[in-house]
């Protein structure tokens, strides 16, 4: 872990550059290897085809993202990474925000170690010897 999951409305597919957003978020997470082991980072985007926003009278769009992390990080570290991720999202979508109706949201979700099961052979690639 961490896992960054973004849901977005299909009317953003052409201009949203979701893969570009995922790369930017990975860069934010990779910049803090003391908090997030590189080999555990996963980012994905899920396109939504069925949705209703507000009263459904405009071509509204939304992006909702979650960062799921394992437990153990300080309140300050969680606040810092959340702010950086949301700032990255705001910057990424700034031009679209100026020209269309768009809602952005982000949440951090922390799991206790008792509720997750993991197996990963990617980590050794990033271990310093």
MOPAC internal coordinates of N, CA, C and O (Angstrom, degrees):
PM7 1SCF
backbone

  N    0.0000 0     0.00 0     0.00 0    0    0    0
  C    1.4524 1     0.00 0     0.00 0    1    0    0
  C    1.5190 1   107.34 1     0.00 0    2    1    0
  O    1.2310 1   118.15 1   -30.57 1    3    2    1
  N    1.2399 1   121.12 1   149.43 1    3    2    1
  C    1.4625 1   132.04 1    32.25 1    5    3    2
  C    1.5296 1   112.97 1   -96.39 1    6    5    3
  O    1.2310 1   122.19 1   -23.99 1    7    6    5
  N    1.3231 1   113.42 1   156.01 1    7    6    5
  C    1.4544 1   121.28 1   174.39 1    9    7    6
  C    1.5245 1   107.93 1  -118.86 1   10    9    7
  O    1.2310 1   120.55 1   -54.42 1   11   10    9
  N    1.3248 1   116.55 1   125.58 1   11   10    9
  C    1.4599 1   122.71 1   175.31 1   13   11   10
  C    1.5232 1   106.54 1  -105.45 1   14   13   11
  O    1.2310 1   120.71 1   -58.06 1   15   14   13
  N    1.3183 1   116.25 1   121.94 1   15   14   13
  C    1.4611 1   121.92 1  -177.17 1   17   15   14
  C    1.5214 1   107.73 1  -125.16 1   18   17   15
  O    1.2310 1   121.05 1   -56.22 1   19   18   17
  N    1.3078 1   115.60 1   123.78 1   19   18   17
  C    1.4609 1   119.83 1   179.56 1   21   19   18
  C    1.5258 1   109.06 1  -121.01 1   22   21   19
  O    1.2310 1   121.37 1   -50.34 1   23   22   21
  N    1.3264 1   114.99 1   129.66 1   23   22   21
  C    1.4638 1   121.66 1   172.21 1   25   23   22
  C    1.5220 1   106.66 1  -103.67 1   26   25   23
  O    1.2310 1   120.74 1   -42.17 1   27   26   25
  N    1.3352 1   116.19 1   137.83 1   27   26   25
  C    1.4605 1   119.23 1  -179.41 1   29   27   26
  C    1.5178 1   109.88 1  -143.56 1   30   29   27
  O    1.2310 1   121.14 1   -30.79 1   31   30   29
  N    1.3224 1   115.43 1   149.21 1   31   30   29
  C    1.4562 1   120.37 1   179.24 1   33   31   30
  C    1.5214 1   109.62 1   -74.98 1   34   33   31
  O    1.2310 1   121.37 1   -35.70 1   35   34   33
  N    1.3345 1   114.99 1   144.30 1   35   34   33
  C    1.4612 1   120.27 1  -173.96 1   37   35   34
  C    1.5246 1   113.83 1   -63.16 1   38   37   35
  O    1.2310 1   119.76 1   163.87 1   39   38   37
  N    1.3302 1   118.06 1   -16.13 1   39   38   37
  C    1.4604 1   119.92 1   177.89 1   41   39   38
  C    1.5354 1   111.99 1   -76.37 1   42   41   39
  O    1.2310 1   120.15 1  -177.59 1   43   42   41
  N    1.3196 1   117.33 1     2.41 1   43   42   41
  C    1.4681 1   121.96 1   174.46 1   45   43   42
  C    1.5284 1   111.96 1  -105.54 1   46   45   43
  O    1.2310 1   120.38 1   177.03 1   47   46   45
  N    1.3052 1   116.88 1    -2.97 1   47   46   45
  C    1.4724 1   120.54 1  -172.47 1   49   47   46
  C    1.5298 1   112.60 1   -57.08 1   50   49   47
  O    1.2310 1   120.07 1   134.41 1   51   50   49
  N    1.3041 1   117.47 1   -45.59 1   51   50   49
  C    1.4664 1   120.64 1  -175.50 1   53   51   50
  C    1.5304 1   112.81 1   -69.30 1   54   53   51
  O    1.2310 1   120.17 1   135.65 1   55   54   53
  N    1.3145 1   117.29 1   -44.35 1   55   54   53
  C    1.4665 1   120.60 1  -173.27 1   57   55   54
  C    1.5280 1   114.42 1  -104.12 1   58   57   55
  O    1.2310 1   120.04 1   171.96 1   59   58   57
  N    1.3197 1   117.53 1    -8.04 1   59   58   57
  C    1.4604 1   120.20 1  -172.32 1   61   59   58
  C    1.5119 1   115.98 1   -77.97 1   62   61   59
  O    1.2310 1   119.44 1   159.81 1   63   62   61
  N    1.3296 1   118.67 1   -20.19 1   63   62   61
  C    1.4678 1   123.26 1  -177.94 1   65   63   62
  C    1.5294 1   110.95 1    44.35 1   66   65   63
  O    1.2310 1   121.26 1  -120.62 1   67   66   65
  N    1.3250 1   115.20 1    59.38 1   67   66   65
  C    1.4604 1   120.21 1  -177.29 1   69   67   66
  C    1.5242 1   112.55 1   -64.47 1   70   69   67
  O    1.2310 1   119.95 1   143.93 1   71   70   69
  N    1.3206 1   117.70 1   -36.07 1   71   70   69
  C    1.4657 1   119.09 1   176.82 1   73   71   70
  C    1.5307 1   110.28 1   -62.85 1   74   73   71
  O    1.2310 1   120.75 1   140.51 1   75   74   73
  N    1.3262 1   116.18 1   -39.49 1   75   74   73
  C    1.4627 1   119.87 1   176.12 1   77   75   74
  C    1.5177 1   111.96 1   -60.96 1   78   77   75
  O    1.2310 1   120.40 1   139.61 1   79   78   77
  N    1.3371 1   116.84 1   -40.39 1   79   78   77
  C    1.4638 1   120.44 1   176.28 1   81   79   78
  C    1.5219 1   110.77 1   -61.90 1   82   81   79
  O    1.2310 1   120.15 1   135.23 1   83   82   81
  N    1.3163 1   117.31 1   -44.77 1   83   82   81
  C    1.4649 1   120.56 1  -179.74 1   85   83   82
  C    1.5262 1   111.26 1   -59.42 1   86   85   83
  O    1.2310 1   120.50 1   138.01 1   87   86   85
  N    1.3214 1   116.65 1   -41.99 1   87   86   85
  C    1.4702 1   120.25 1   178.53 1   89   87   86
  C    1.5311 1   110.49 1   -63.34 1   90   89   87
  O    1.2310 1   120.28 1   138.05 1   91   90   89
  N    1.3370 1   117.08 1   -41.95 1   91   90   89
  C    1.4697 1   120.64 1   179.17 1   93   91   90
  C    1.5211 1   111.15 1   -63.39 1   94   93   91
  O    1.2310 1   120.32 1   138.50 1   95   94   93
  N    1.3202 1   117.00 1   -41.50 1   95   94   93
  C    1.4653 1   120.32 1   179.35 1   97   95   94
  C    1.5227 1   110.01 1   -66.26 1   98   97   95
  O    1.2310 1   120.19 1   137.63 1   99   98   97
  N    1.3404 1   117.24 1   -42.37 1   99   98   97
  C    1.4691 1   119.02 1   176.29 1  101   99   98
  C    1.5239 1   110.73 1   -58.69 1  102  101   99
  O    1.2310 1   120.04 1   140.42 1  103  102  101
  N    1.3261 1   117.52 1   -39.58 1  103  102  101
  C    1.4613 1   120.45 1   178.28 1  105  103  102
  C    1.5318 1   111.29 1   -61.71 1  106  105  103
  O    1.2310 1   120.41 1   139.70 1  107  106  105
  N    1.3340 1   116.83 1   -40.30 1  107  106  105
  C    1.4692 1   120.74 1   177.29 1  109  107  106
  C    1.5297 1   109.33 1   -60.80 1  110  109  107
  O    1.2310 1   120.41 1   132.77 1  111  110  109
  N    1.3131 1   116.82 1   -47.23 1  111  110  109
  C    1.4623 1   120.59 1  -178.08 1  113  111  110
  C    1.5245 1   111.92 1   -67.99 1  114  113  111
  O    1.2310 1   120.73 1   138.58 1  115  114  113
  N    1.3276 1   116.21 1   -41.42 1  115  114  113
  C    1.4710 1   120.60 1   179.45 1  117  115  114
  C    1.5231 1   111.18 1   -63.86 1  118  117  115
  O    1.2310 1   120.29 1   151.27 1  119  118  117
  N    1.3309 1   117.05 1   -28.73 1  119  118  117
  C    1.4694 1   120.00 1  -179.74 1  121  119  118
  C    1.5228 1   112.25 1   -67.64 1  122  121  119
  O    1.2310 1   120.06 1   170.75 1  123  122  121
  N    1.3178 1   117.48 1    -9.25 1  123  122  121
  C    1.4703 1   121.62 1   179.13 1  125  123  122
  C    1.5339 1   110.62 1  -124.91 1  126  125  123
  O    1.2310 1   120.26 1  -114.74 1  127  126  125
  N    1.3554 1   117.10 1    65.26 1  127  126  125
  C    1.4701 1   119.19 1  -179.11 1  129  127  126
  C    1.5235 1   112.67 1   -64.53 1  130  129  127
  O    1.2310 1   120.38 1   162.20 1  131  130  129
  N    1.3261 1   116.89 1   -17.80 1  131  130  129
  C    1.4631 1   119.76 1   175.79 1  133  131  130
  C    1.5288 1   111.63 1   -69.72 1  134  133  131
  O    1.2310 1   120.49 1   158.52 1  135  134  133
  N    1.3253 1   116.67 1   -21.48 1  135  134  133
  C    1.4642 1   121.83 1   179.17 1  137  135  134
  C    1.5198 1   113.23 1  -104.90 1  138  137  135
  O    1.2310 1   120.57 1   146.15 1  139  138  137
  N    1.3497 1   116.52 1   -33.85 1  139  138  137
  C    1.4612 1   120.93 1  -171.43 1  141  139  138
  C    1.5295 1   110.18 1  -134.82 1  142  141  139
  O    1.2310 1   119.49 1   -72.32 1  143  142  141
  N    1.3236 1   118.58 1   107.68 1  143  142  141
  C    1.4625 1   120.45 1   176.07 1  145  143  142
  C    1.5338 1   110.50 1   -60.69 1  146  145  143
  O    1.2310 1   120.70 1   -49.16 1  147  146  145
  N    1.3176 1   116.26 1   130.84 1  147  146  145
  C    1.4642 1   121.81 1  -175.48 1  149  147  146
  C    1.5272 1   111.66 1   -55.10 1  150  149  147
  O    1.2310 1   120.23 1   138.36 1  151  150  149
  N    1.3180 1   117.16 1   -41.64 1  151  150  149
  C    1.4550 1   121.12 1  -176.46 1  153  151  150
  C    1.5175 1   114.58 1   -66.49 1  154  153  151
  O    1.2310 1   120.11 1   168.28 1  155  154  153
  N    1.3238 1   117.39 1   -11.72 1  155  154  153
  C    1.4582 1   120.43 1  -179.56 1  157  155  154
  C    1.5167 1   113.94 1  -100.34 1  158  157  155
  O    1.2310 1   119.97 1   174.56 1  159  158  157
  N    1.3214 1   117.67 1    -5.44 1  159  158  157
  C    1.4661 1   121.42 1  -175.17 1  161  159  158
  C    1.5238 1   110.14 1   -75.19 1  162  161  159
  O    1.2310 1   120.89 1   -51.31 1  163  162  161
  N    1.3287 1   115.90 1   128.69 1  163  162  161
  C    1.4673 1   122.68 1   175.72 1  165  163  162
  C    1.5192 1   107.82 1  -133.29 1  166  165  163
  O    1.2310 1   120.09 1   -48.29 1  167  166  165
  N    1.3003 1   117.44 1   131.71 1  167  166  165
  C    1.4655 1   121.87 1   175.99 1  169  167  166
  C    1.5127 1   109.03 1  -130.51 1  170  169  167
  O    1.2310 1   121.03 1   -41.40 1  171  170  169
  N    1.3221 1   115.64 1   138.60 1  171  170  169
  C    1.4633 1   119.42 1   179.78 1  173  171  170
  C    1.5132 1   110.25 1  -152.07 1  174  173  171
  O    1.2310 1   121.81 1   -26.46 1  175  174  173
  N    1.3363 1   114.13 1   153.54 1  175  174  173
  C    1.4595 1   121.85 1   179.06 1  177  175  174
  C    1.5158 1   108.70 1  -120.56 1  178  177  175
  O    1.2310 1   121.17 1   -42.28 1  179  178  177
  N    1.3040 1   115.38 1   137.72 1  179  178  177
  C    1.4602 1   122.13 1  -179.32 1  181  179  178
  C    1.5229 1   107.94 1  -119.75 1  182  181  179
  O    1.2310 1   121.05 1   -64.06 1  183  182  181
  N    1.3218 1   115.61 1   115.94 1  183  182  181
  C    1.4655 1   121.05 1   179.49 1  185  183  182
  C    1.5250 1   109.40 1   -80.19 1  186  185  183
  O    1.2310 1   121.13 1   -48.26 1  187  186  185
  N    1.3232 1   115.44 1   131.74 1  187  186  185
  C    1.4648 1   121.62 1   179.20 1  189  187  186
  C    1.5166 1   109.78 1  -102.92 1  190  189  187
  O    1.2310 1   120.78 1   -53.59 1  191  190  189
  N    1.3185 1   116.12 1   126.41 1  191  190  189
  C    1.4516 1   121.50 1   179.51 1  193  191  190
  C    1.5185 1   112.80 1  -102.46 1  194  193  191
  O    1.2310 1   120.14 1   156.08 1  195  194  193
  N    1.3039 1   117.34 1   -23.92 1  195  194  193
  C    1.4613 1   122.58 1   179.97 1  197  195  194
  C    1.5221 1   108.59 1  -117.31 1  198  197  195
  O    1.2310 1   120.34 1   -64.41 1  199  198  197
  N    1.3095 1   116.95 1   115.59 1  199  198  197
  C    1.4607 1   122.21 1  -179.26 1  201  199  198
  C    1.5206 1   108.46 1  -164.51 1  202  201  199
  O    1.2310 1   120.92 1   -21.07 1  203  202  201
  N    1.3120 1   115.84 1   158.93 1  203  202  201
  C    1.4607 1   122.75 1   173.38 1  205  203  202
  C    1.5192 1   106.22 1  -134.96 1  206  205  203
  O    1.2310 1   120.73 1   -51.92 1  207  206  205
  N    1.3212 1   116.21 1   128.08 1  207  206  205
  C    1.4596 1   121.53 1  -179.70 1  209  207  206
  C    1.5231 1   108.06 1  -117.39 1  210  209  207
  O    1.2310 1   121.33 1   -48.83 1  211  210  209
  N    1.3269 1   115.06 1   131.17 1  211  210  209
  C    1.4674 1   122.27 1   179.49 1  213  211  210
  C    1.5323 1   109.86 1    51.93 1  214  213  211
  O    1.2310 1   120.12 1    50.71 1  215  214  213
  N    1.3288 1   117.37 1  -129.29 1  215  214  213
  C    1.4736 1   119.66 1  -178.15 1  217  215  214
  C    1.5296 1   112.71 1   -92.44 1  218  217  215
  O    1.2310 1   120.16 1  -172.75 1  219  218  217
  N    1.3131 1   117.31 1     7.25 1  219  218  217
  C    1.4632 1   123.69 1   174.80 1  221  219  218
  C    1.5272 1   113.12 1    64.99 1  222  221  219
  O    1.2310 1   120.17 1  -152.83 1  223  222  221
  N    1.3351 1   117.28 1    27.17 1  223  222  221
  C    1.4689 1   119.71 1  -178.85 1  225  223  222
  C    1.5287 1   112.94 1  -100.79 1  226  225  223
  O    1.2310 1   119.76 1   170.13 1  227  226  225
  N    1.3176 1   118.07 1    -9.87 1  227  226  225
  C    1.4676 1   121.92 1  -179.67 1  229  227  226
  C    1.5290 1   109.28 1  -123.62 1  230  229  227
  O    1.2310 1   120.86 1    -8.61 1  231  230  229
  N    1.3129 1   115.97 1   171.39 1  231  230  229
  C    1.4598 1   121.66 1   176.09 1  233  231  230
  C    1.5317 1   108.68 1   -87.37 1  234  233  231
  O    1.2310 1   121.17 1  -121.52 1  235  234  233
  N    1.3352 1   115.37 1    58.48 1  235  234  233
  C    1.4577 1   121.08 1  -179.93 1  237  235  234
  C    1.5239 1   110.18 1   -68.25 1  238  237  235
  O    1.2310 1   121.31 1   -23.72 1  239  238  237
  N    1.3285 1   115.10 1   156.28 1  239  238  237
  C    1.4575 1   121.20 1   178.78 1  241  239  238
  C    1.5270 1   109.00 1  -138.72 1  242  241  239
  O    1.2310 1   121.23 1   -22.24 1  243  242  241
  N    1.3333 1   115.24 1   157.76 1  243  242  241
  C    1.4617 1   118.09 1   172.67 1  245  243  242
  C    1.5127 1   111.25 1  -147.10 1  246  245  243
  O    1.2310 1   122.48 1   -22.66 1  247  246  245
  N    1.3235 1   112.86 1   157.34 1  247  246  245
  C    1.4570 1   123.07 1   173.47 1  249  247  246
  C    1.5149 1   105.81 1  -132.25 1  250  249  247
  O    1.2310 1   120.72 1   -58.04 1  251  250  249
  N    1.3195 1   116.23 1   121.96 1  251  250  249
  C    1.4632 1   120.59 1   175.98 1  253  251  250
  C    1.5177 1   107.59 1  -122.80 1  254  253  251
  O    1.2310 1   120.74 1   -52.69 1  255  254  253
  N    1.3306 1   116.18 1   127.31 1  255  254  253
  C    1.4547 1   121.00 1  -177.41 1  257  255  254
  C    1.5173 1   110.78 1  -122.91 1  258  257  255
  O    1.2310 1   121.69 1   -28.91 1  259  258  257
  N    1.3130 1   114.37 1   151.09 1  259  258  257
  C    1.4591 1   122.46 1   175.32 1  261  259  258
  C    1.5243 1   108.29 1  -130.44 1  262  261  259
  O    1.2310 1   121.22 1   -36.83 1  263  262  261
  N    1.3002 1   115.28 1   143.17 1  263  262  261
  C    1.4544 1   120.73 1   167.81 1  265  263  262
  C    1.5152 1   105.86 1  -115.65 1  266  265  263
  O    1.2310 1   120.80 1   -63.26 1  267  266  265
  N    1.3259 1   116.08 1   116.74 1  267  266  265
  C    1.4540 1   121.67 1   178.53 1  269  267  266
  C    1.5210 1   107.80 1  -102.03 1  270  269  267
  O    1.2310 1   121.06 1   -55.48 1  271  270  269
  N    1.3348 1   115.57 1   124.52 1  271  270  269
  C    1.4632 1   120.58 1  -177.18 1  273  271  270
  C    1.5230 1   109.60 1  -131.52 1  274  273  271
  O    1.2310 1   121.33 1   -22.82 1  275  274  273
  N    1.3092 1   115.06 1   157.18 1  275  274  273
  C    1.4503 1   120.61 1   172.06 1  277  275  274
  C    1.5168 1   109.79 1   -75.18 1  278  277  275
  O    1.2310 1   120.33 1   -18.55 1  279  278  277
  N    1.2917 1   116.97 1   161.45 1  279  278  277
  C    1.4569 1   122.22 1  -178.82 1  281  279  278
  C    1.5174 1   112.64 1   -70.81 1  282  281  279
  O    1.2310 1   121.45 1   -15.51 1  283  282  281
  N    1.3248 1   114.83 1   164.49 1  283  282  281
  C    1.4533 1   120.16 1   171.86 1  285  283  282
  C    1.5145 1   116.73 1   114.88 1  286  285  283
  O    1.2310 1   119.38 1   173.32 1  287  286  285
  N    1.3173 1   118.78 1    -6.68 1  287  286  285
  C    1.4551 1   120.22 1   179.18 1  289  287  286
  C    1.5259 1   110.06 1   -90.62 1  290  289  287
  O    1.2310 1   120.73 1   -28.45 1  291  290  289
  N    1.3143 1   116.20 1   151.55 1  291  290  289
  C    1.4661 1   120.37 1  -177.78 1  293  291  290
  C    1.5324 1   111.18 1   -70.34 1  294  293  291
  O    1.2310 1   121.47 1   -21.44 1  295  294  293
  N    1.3058 1   114.79 1   158.56 1  295  294  293
  C    1.4695 1   121.58 1   176.50 1  297  295  294
  C    1.5284 1   109.98 1   -57.09 1  298  297  295
  O    1.2310 1   120.48 1   139.23 1  299  298  297
  N    1.3150 1   116.69 1   -40.77 1  299  298  297
  C    1.4682 1   121.57 1  -179.88 1  301  299  298
  C    1.5234 1   111.53 1   -65.71 1  302  301  299
  O    1.2310 1   120.36 1   137.39 1  303  302  301
  N    1.3334 1   116.92 1   -42.61 1  303  302  301
  C    1.4637 1   120.29 1   178.79 1  305  303  302
  C    1.5301 1   111.08 1   -64.90 1  306  305  303
  O    1.2310 1   120.49 1   139.99 1  307  306  305
  N    1.3206 1   116.67 1   -40.01 1  307  306  305
  C    1.4638 1   119.99 1   178.95 1  309  307  306
  C    1.5299 1   110.76 1   -65.73 1  310  309  307
  O    1.2310 1   120.45 1   139.10 1  311  310  309
  N    1.3266 1   116.75 1   -40.90 1  311  310  309
  C    1.4709 1   120.09 1   178.10 1  313  311  310
  C    1.5245 1   110.49 1   -65.48 1  314  313  311
  O    1.2310 1   120.11 1   137.19 1  315  314  313
  N    1.3237 1   117.40 1   -42.81 1  315  314  313
  C    1.4571 1   121.89 1  -179.37 1  317  315  314
  C    1.5258 1   111.50 1   -61.20 1  318  317  315
  O    1.2310 1   120.25 1   131.98 1  319  318  317
  N    1.3427 1   117.13 1   -48.02 1  319  318  317
  C    1.4679 1   119.30 1  -176.99 1  321  319  318
  C    1.5193 1   110.19 1   -69.85 1  322  321  319
  O    1.2310 1   119.80 1   144.19 1  323  322  321
  N    1.3164 1   117.99 1   -35.81 1  323  322  321
  C    1.4719 1   120.89 1   177.16 1  325  323  322
  C    1.5192 1   110.77 1   -62.33 1  326  325  323
  O    1.2310 1   120.31 1   135.34 1  327  326  325
  N    1.3231 1   117.01 1   -44.66 1  327  326  325
  C    1.4669 1   120.79 1   178.96 1  329  327  326
  C    1.5197 1   111.11 1   -63.28 1  330  329  327
  O    1.2310 1   120.00 1   137.64 1  331  330  329
  N    1.3334 1   117.60 1   -42.36 1  331  330  329
  C    1.4700 1   120.47 1   179.48 1  333  331  330
  C    1.5269 1   111.38 1   -65.09 1  334  333  331
  O    1.2310 1   120.43 1   139.38 1  335  334  333
  N    1.3151 1   116.79 1   -40.62 1  335  334  333
  C    1.4681 1   119.49 1   179.72 1  337  335  334
  C    1.5184 1   110.48 1   -66.04 1  338  337  335
  O    1.2310 1   120.16 1   133.96 1  339  338  337
  N    1.3393 1   117.30 1   -46.04 1  339  338  337
  C    1.4607 1   118.24 1  -178.64 1  341  339  338
  C    1.5255 1   110.97 1   -66.74 1  342  341  339
  O    1.2310 1   120.11 1   143.38 1  343  342  341
  N    1.3159 1   117.40 1   -36.62 1  343  342  341
  C    1.4677 1   120.72 1   175.77 1  345  343  342
  C    1.5287 1   110.50 1   -61.98 1  346  345  343
  O    1.2310 1   120.27 1   139.38 1  347  346  345
  N    1.3278 1   117.09 1   -40.62 1  347  346  345
  C    1.4632 1   121.64 1   177.07 1  349  347  346
  C    1.5199 1   110.84 1   -62.80 1  350  349  347
  O    1.2310 1   120.48 1   138.02 1  351  350  349
  N    1.3245 1   116.69 1   -41.98 1  351  350  349
  C    1.4692 1   120.71 1   177.40 1  353  351  350
  C    1.5331 1   110.62 1   -63.46 1  354  353  351
  O    1.2310 1   120.35 1   134.06 1  355  354  353
  N    1.3405 1   116.93 1   -45.94 1  355  354  353
  C    1.4658 1   120.33 1   179.96 1  357  355  354
  C    1.5213 1   111.47 1   -59.76 1  358  357  355
  O    1.2310 1   120.47 1   135.49 1  359  358  357
  N    1.3225 1   116.70 1   -44.51 1  359  358  357
  C    1.4584 1   121.01 1   179.57 1  361  359  358
  C    1.5254 1   110.83 1   -64.99 1  362  361  359
  O    1.2310 1   120.72 1   136.56 1  363  362  361
  N    1.3283 1   116.22 1   -43.44 1  363  362  361
  C    1.4660 1   120.79 1  -178.62 1  365  363  362
  C    1.5292 1   111.41 1   -60.26 1  366  365  363
  O    1.2310 1   120.28 1   139.16 1  367  366  365
  N    1.3166 1   117.07 1   -40.84 1  367  366  365
  C    1.4627 1   121.13 1  -175.53 1  369  367  366
  C    1.5308 1   113.53 1   -98.92 1  370  369  367
  O    1.2310 1   119.64 1  -169.66 1  371  370  369
  N    1.3262 1   118.30 1    10.34 1  371  370  369
  C    1.4735 1   121.52 1  -174.86 1  373  371  370
  C    1.5258 1   112.75 1   -56.37 1  374  373  371
  O    1.2310 1   119.39 1   134.35 1  375  374  373
  N    1.3178 1   118.77 1   -45.65 1  375  374  373
  C    1.4672 1   119.94 1  -177.35 1  377  375  374
  C    1.5276 1   111.36 1   -67.84 1  378  377  375
  O    1.2310 1   120.06 1   142.28 1  379  378  377
  N    1.3279 1   117.48 1   -37.72 1  379  378  377
  C    1.4634 1   119.98 1   176.51 1  381  379  378
  C    1.5274 1   111.14 1   -67.87 1  382  381  379
  O    1.2310 1   120.80 1   142.85 1  383  382  381
  N    1.3230 1   116.08 1   -37.15 1  383  382  381
  C    1.4602 1   121.12 1   179.91 1  385  383  382
  C    1.5256 1   110.69 1   -61.30 1  386  385  383
  O    1.2310 1   120.59 1   147.63 1  387  386  385
  N    1.3225 1   116.48 1   -32.37 1  387  386  385
  C    1.4690 1   121.31 1  -179.43 1  389  387  386
  C    1.5260 1   112.85 1   -74.33 1  390  389  387
  O    1.2310 1   119.75 1   156.46 1  391  390  389
  N    1.3292 1   118.09 1   -23.54 1  391  390  389
  C    1.4629 1   118.94 1  -172.56 1  393  391  390
  C    1.5259 1   115.38 1  -117.27 1  394  393  391
  O    1.2310 1   119.62 1   178.93 1  395  394  393
  N    1.3281 1   118.33 1    -1.07 1  395  394  393
  C    1.4671 1   119.57 1   179.43 1  397  395  394
  C    1.5254 1   109.52 1  -150.68 1  398  397  395
  O    1.2310 1   121.04 1   -13.76 1  399  398  397
  N    1.3385 1   115.61 1   166.24 1  399  398  397
  C    1.4605 1   119.91 1   174.75 1  401  399  398
  C    1.5191 1   108.30 1   -76.85 1  402  401  399
  O    1.2310 1   120.76 1   -55.17 1  403  402  401
  N    1.3245 1   116.15 1   124.83 1  403  402  401
  C    1.4569 1   121.49 1  -173.07 1  405  403  402
  C    1.5209 1   110.05 1  -150.25 1  406  405  403
  O    1.2310 1   120.28 1   -49.58 1  407  406  405
  N    1.3142 1   117.06 1   130.42 1  407  406  405
  C    1.4643 1   122.99 1   175.45 1  409  407  406
  C    1.5228 1   108.82 1  -111.96 1  410  409  407
  O    1.2310 1   120.55 1   -51.35 1  411  410  409
  N    1.3216 1   116.55 1   128.65 1  411  410  409
  C    1.4611 1   122.91 1   177.06 1  413  411  410
  C    1.5189 1   108.78 1  -113.48 1  414  413  411
  O    1.2310 1   120.31 1   -41.80 1  415  414  413
  N    1.3189 1   117.00 1   138.20 1  415  414  413
  C    1.4668 1   120.43 1   174.92 1  417  415  414
  C    1.5228 1   109.47 1  -148.09 1  418  417  415
  O    1.2310 1   121.76 1   -23.96 1  419  418  417
  N    1.3259 1   114.24 1   156.04 1  419  418  417
  C    1.4672 1   121.67 1  -178.09 1  421  419  418
  C    1.5196 1   108.62 1  -148.42 1  422  421  419
  O    1.2310 1   120.94 1   -36.14 1  423  422  421
  N    1.3319 1   115.80 1   143.86 1  423  422  421
  C    1.4603 1   120.36 1   173.96 1  425  423  422
  C    1.5235 1   109.65 1  -141.36 1  426  425  423
  O    1.2310 1   121.35 1   -31.64 1  427  426  425
  N    1.3036 1   115.02 1   148.36 1  427  426  425
  C    1.4604 1   122.54 1   175.32 1  429  427  426
  C    1.5179 1   107.61 1  -103.97 1  430  429  427
  O    1.2310 1   120.58 1   -48.17 1  431  430  429
  N    1.3197 1   116.50 1   131.83 1  431  430  429
  C    1.4516 1   121.55 1   179.18 1  433  431  430
  C    1.5168 1   107.88 1  -124.61 1  434  433  431
  O    1.2310 1   120.82 1   -55.52 1  435  434  433
  N    1.3269 1   116.05 1   124.48 1  435  434  433
  C    1.4593 1   121.23 1  -178.15 1  437  435  434
  C    1.5235 1   109.85 1  -110.08 1  438  437  435
  O    1.2310 1   121.01 1   -48.95 1  439  438  437
  N    1.3205 1   115.66 1   131.05 1  439  438  437
  C    1.4553 1   121.57 1   178.62 1  441  439  438
  C    1.5153 1   110.34 1  -103.16 1  442  441  439
  O    1.2310 1   120.41 1   -35.38 1  443  442  441
  N    1.3058 1   116.83 1   144.62 1  443  442  441
  C    1.4525 1   121.04 1   169.99 1  445  443  442
  C    1.5178 1   108.80 1   -79.11 1  446  445  443
  O    1.2310 1   120.35 1   -24.98 1  447  446  445
  N    1.2878 1   116.94 1   155.02 1  447  446  445
  C    1.4628 1   120.67 1  -178.10 1  449  447  446
  C    1.5192 1   112.25 1   -63.54 1  450  449  447
  O    1.2310 1   119.52 1   155.52 1  451  450  449
  N    1.3239 1   118.51 1   -24.48 1  451  450  449
  C    1.4507 1   121.03 1  -178.30 1  453  451  450
  C    1.5206 1   113.93 1   -72.07 1  454  453  451
  O    1.2310 1   119.92 1   164.68 1  455  454  453
  N    1.3255 1   117.76 1   -15.32 1  455  454  453
  C    1.4561 1   120.01 1  -174.86 1  457  455  454
  C    1.5089 1   115.07 1  -108.28 1  458  457  455
  O    1.2310 1   119.69 1  -171.77 1  459  458  457
  N    1.3185 1   118.19 1     8.23 1  459  458  457
  C    1.4578 1   119.64 1  -179.16 1  461  459  458
  C    1.5297 1   109.94 1  -127.30 1  462  461  459
  O    1.2310 1   121.64 1   -31.05 1  463  462  461
  N    1.3104 1   114.47 1   148.95 1  463  462  461
  C    1.4573 1   121.82 1   176.52 1  465  463  462
  C    1.5109 1   106.77 1  -127.21 1  466  465  463
  O    1.2310 1   120.26 1   -49.01 1  467  466  465
  N    1.3376 1   117.10 1   130.99 1  467  466  465
  C    1.4580 1   120.20 1  -175.01 1  469  467  466
  C    1.5210 1   110.56 1  -140.40 1  470  469  467
  O    1.2310 1   121.66 1   -32.66 1  471  470  469
  N    1.3162 1   114.43 1   147.34 1  471  470  469
  C    1.4622 1   122.06 1   170.38 1  473  471  470
  C    1.5149 1   105.76 1  -146.53 1  474  473  471
  O    1.2310 1   119.84 1   -51.84 1  475  474  473
  N    1.3112 1   117.90 1   128.16 1  475  474  473
  C    1.4592 1   120.83 1  -171.37 1  477  475  474
  C    1.5179 1   109.19 1  -151.63 1  478  477  475
  O    1.2310 1   119.88 1   -58.59 1  479  478  477
  N    1.3194 1   117.84 1   121.41 1  479  478  477
  C    1.4638 1   119.73 1   175.56 1  481  479  478
  C    1.5311 1   111.48 1  -104.67 1  482  481  479
  O    1.2310 1   120.21 1  -164.37 1  483  482  481
  N    1.3344 1   117.21 1    15.63 1  483  482  481
  C    1.4689 1   121.57 1   176.29 1  485  483  482
  C    1.5295 1   110.53 1   -83.51 1  486  485  483
  O    1.2310 1   119.91 1   146.29 1  487  486  485
  N    1.3298 1   117.78 1   -33.71 1  487  486  485
  C    1.4588 1   121.91 1  -177.06 1  489  487  486
  C    1.5356 1   114.21 1   -50.19 1  490  489  487
  O    1.2310 1   119.28 1   134.66 1  491  490  489
  N    1.3277 1   118.98 1   -45.34 1  491  490  489
  C    1.4643 1   118.38 1  -176.70 1  493  491  490
  C    1.5304 1   113.83 1   -56.68 1  494  493  491
  O    1.2310 1   120.29 1   151.86 1  495  494  493
  N    1.3215 1   117.06 1   -28.14 1  495  494  493
  C    1.4624 1   120.70 1   179.08 1  497  495  494
  C    1.5213 1   111.43 1   -61.49 1  498  497  495
  O    1.2310 1   119.91 1   152.02 1  499  498  497
  N    1.3123 1   117.78 1   -27.98 1  499  498  497
  C    1.4700 1   121.88 1  -176.19 1  501  499  498
  C    1.5223 1   113.06 1  -103.96 1  502  501  499
  O    1.2310 1   119.78 1   178.68 1  503  502  501
  N    1.3108 1   118.03 1    -1.32 1  503  502  501
  C    1.4645 1   121.29 1   178.60 1  505  503  502
  C    1.5259 1   108.93 1   -72.23 1  506  505  503
  O    1.2310 1   121.53 1   -44.83 1  507  506  505
  N    1.3195 1   114.68 1   135.17 1  507  506  505
  C    1.4745 1   119.65 1   176.13 1  509  507  506
  C    1.5054 1   108.76 1   -84.91 1  510  509  507
  O    1.2310 1   120.74 1   -46.82 1  511  510  509
  N    1.3064 1   116.19 1   133.18 1  511  510  509
  C    1.4578 1   119.88 1  -179.11 1  513  511  510
  C    1.5006 1   111.46 1  -104.24 1  514  513  511
  O    1.2310 1   120.10 1   180.00 1  515  514  513

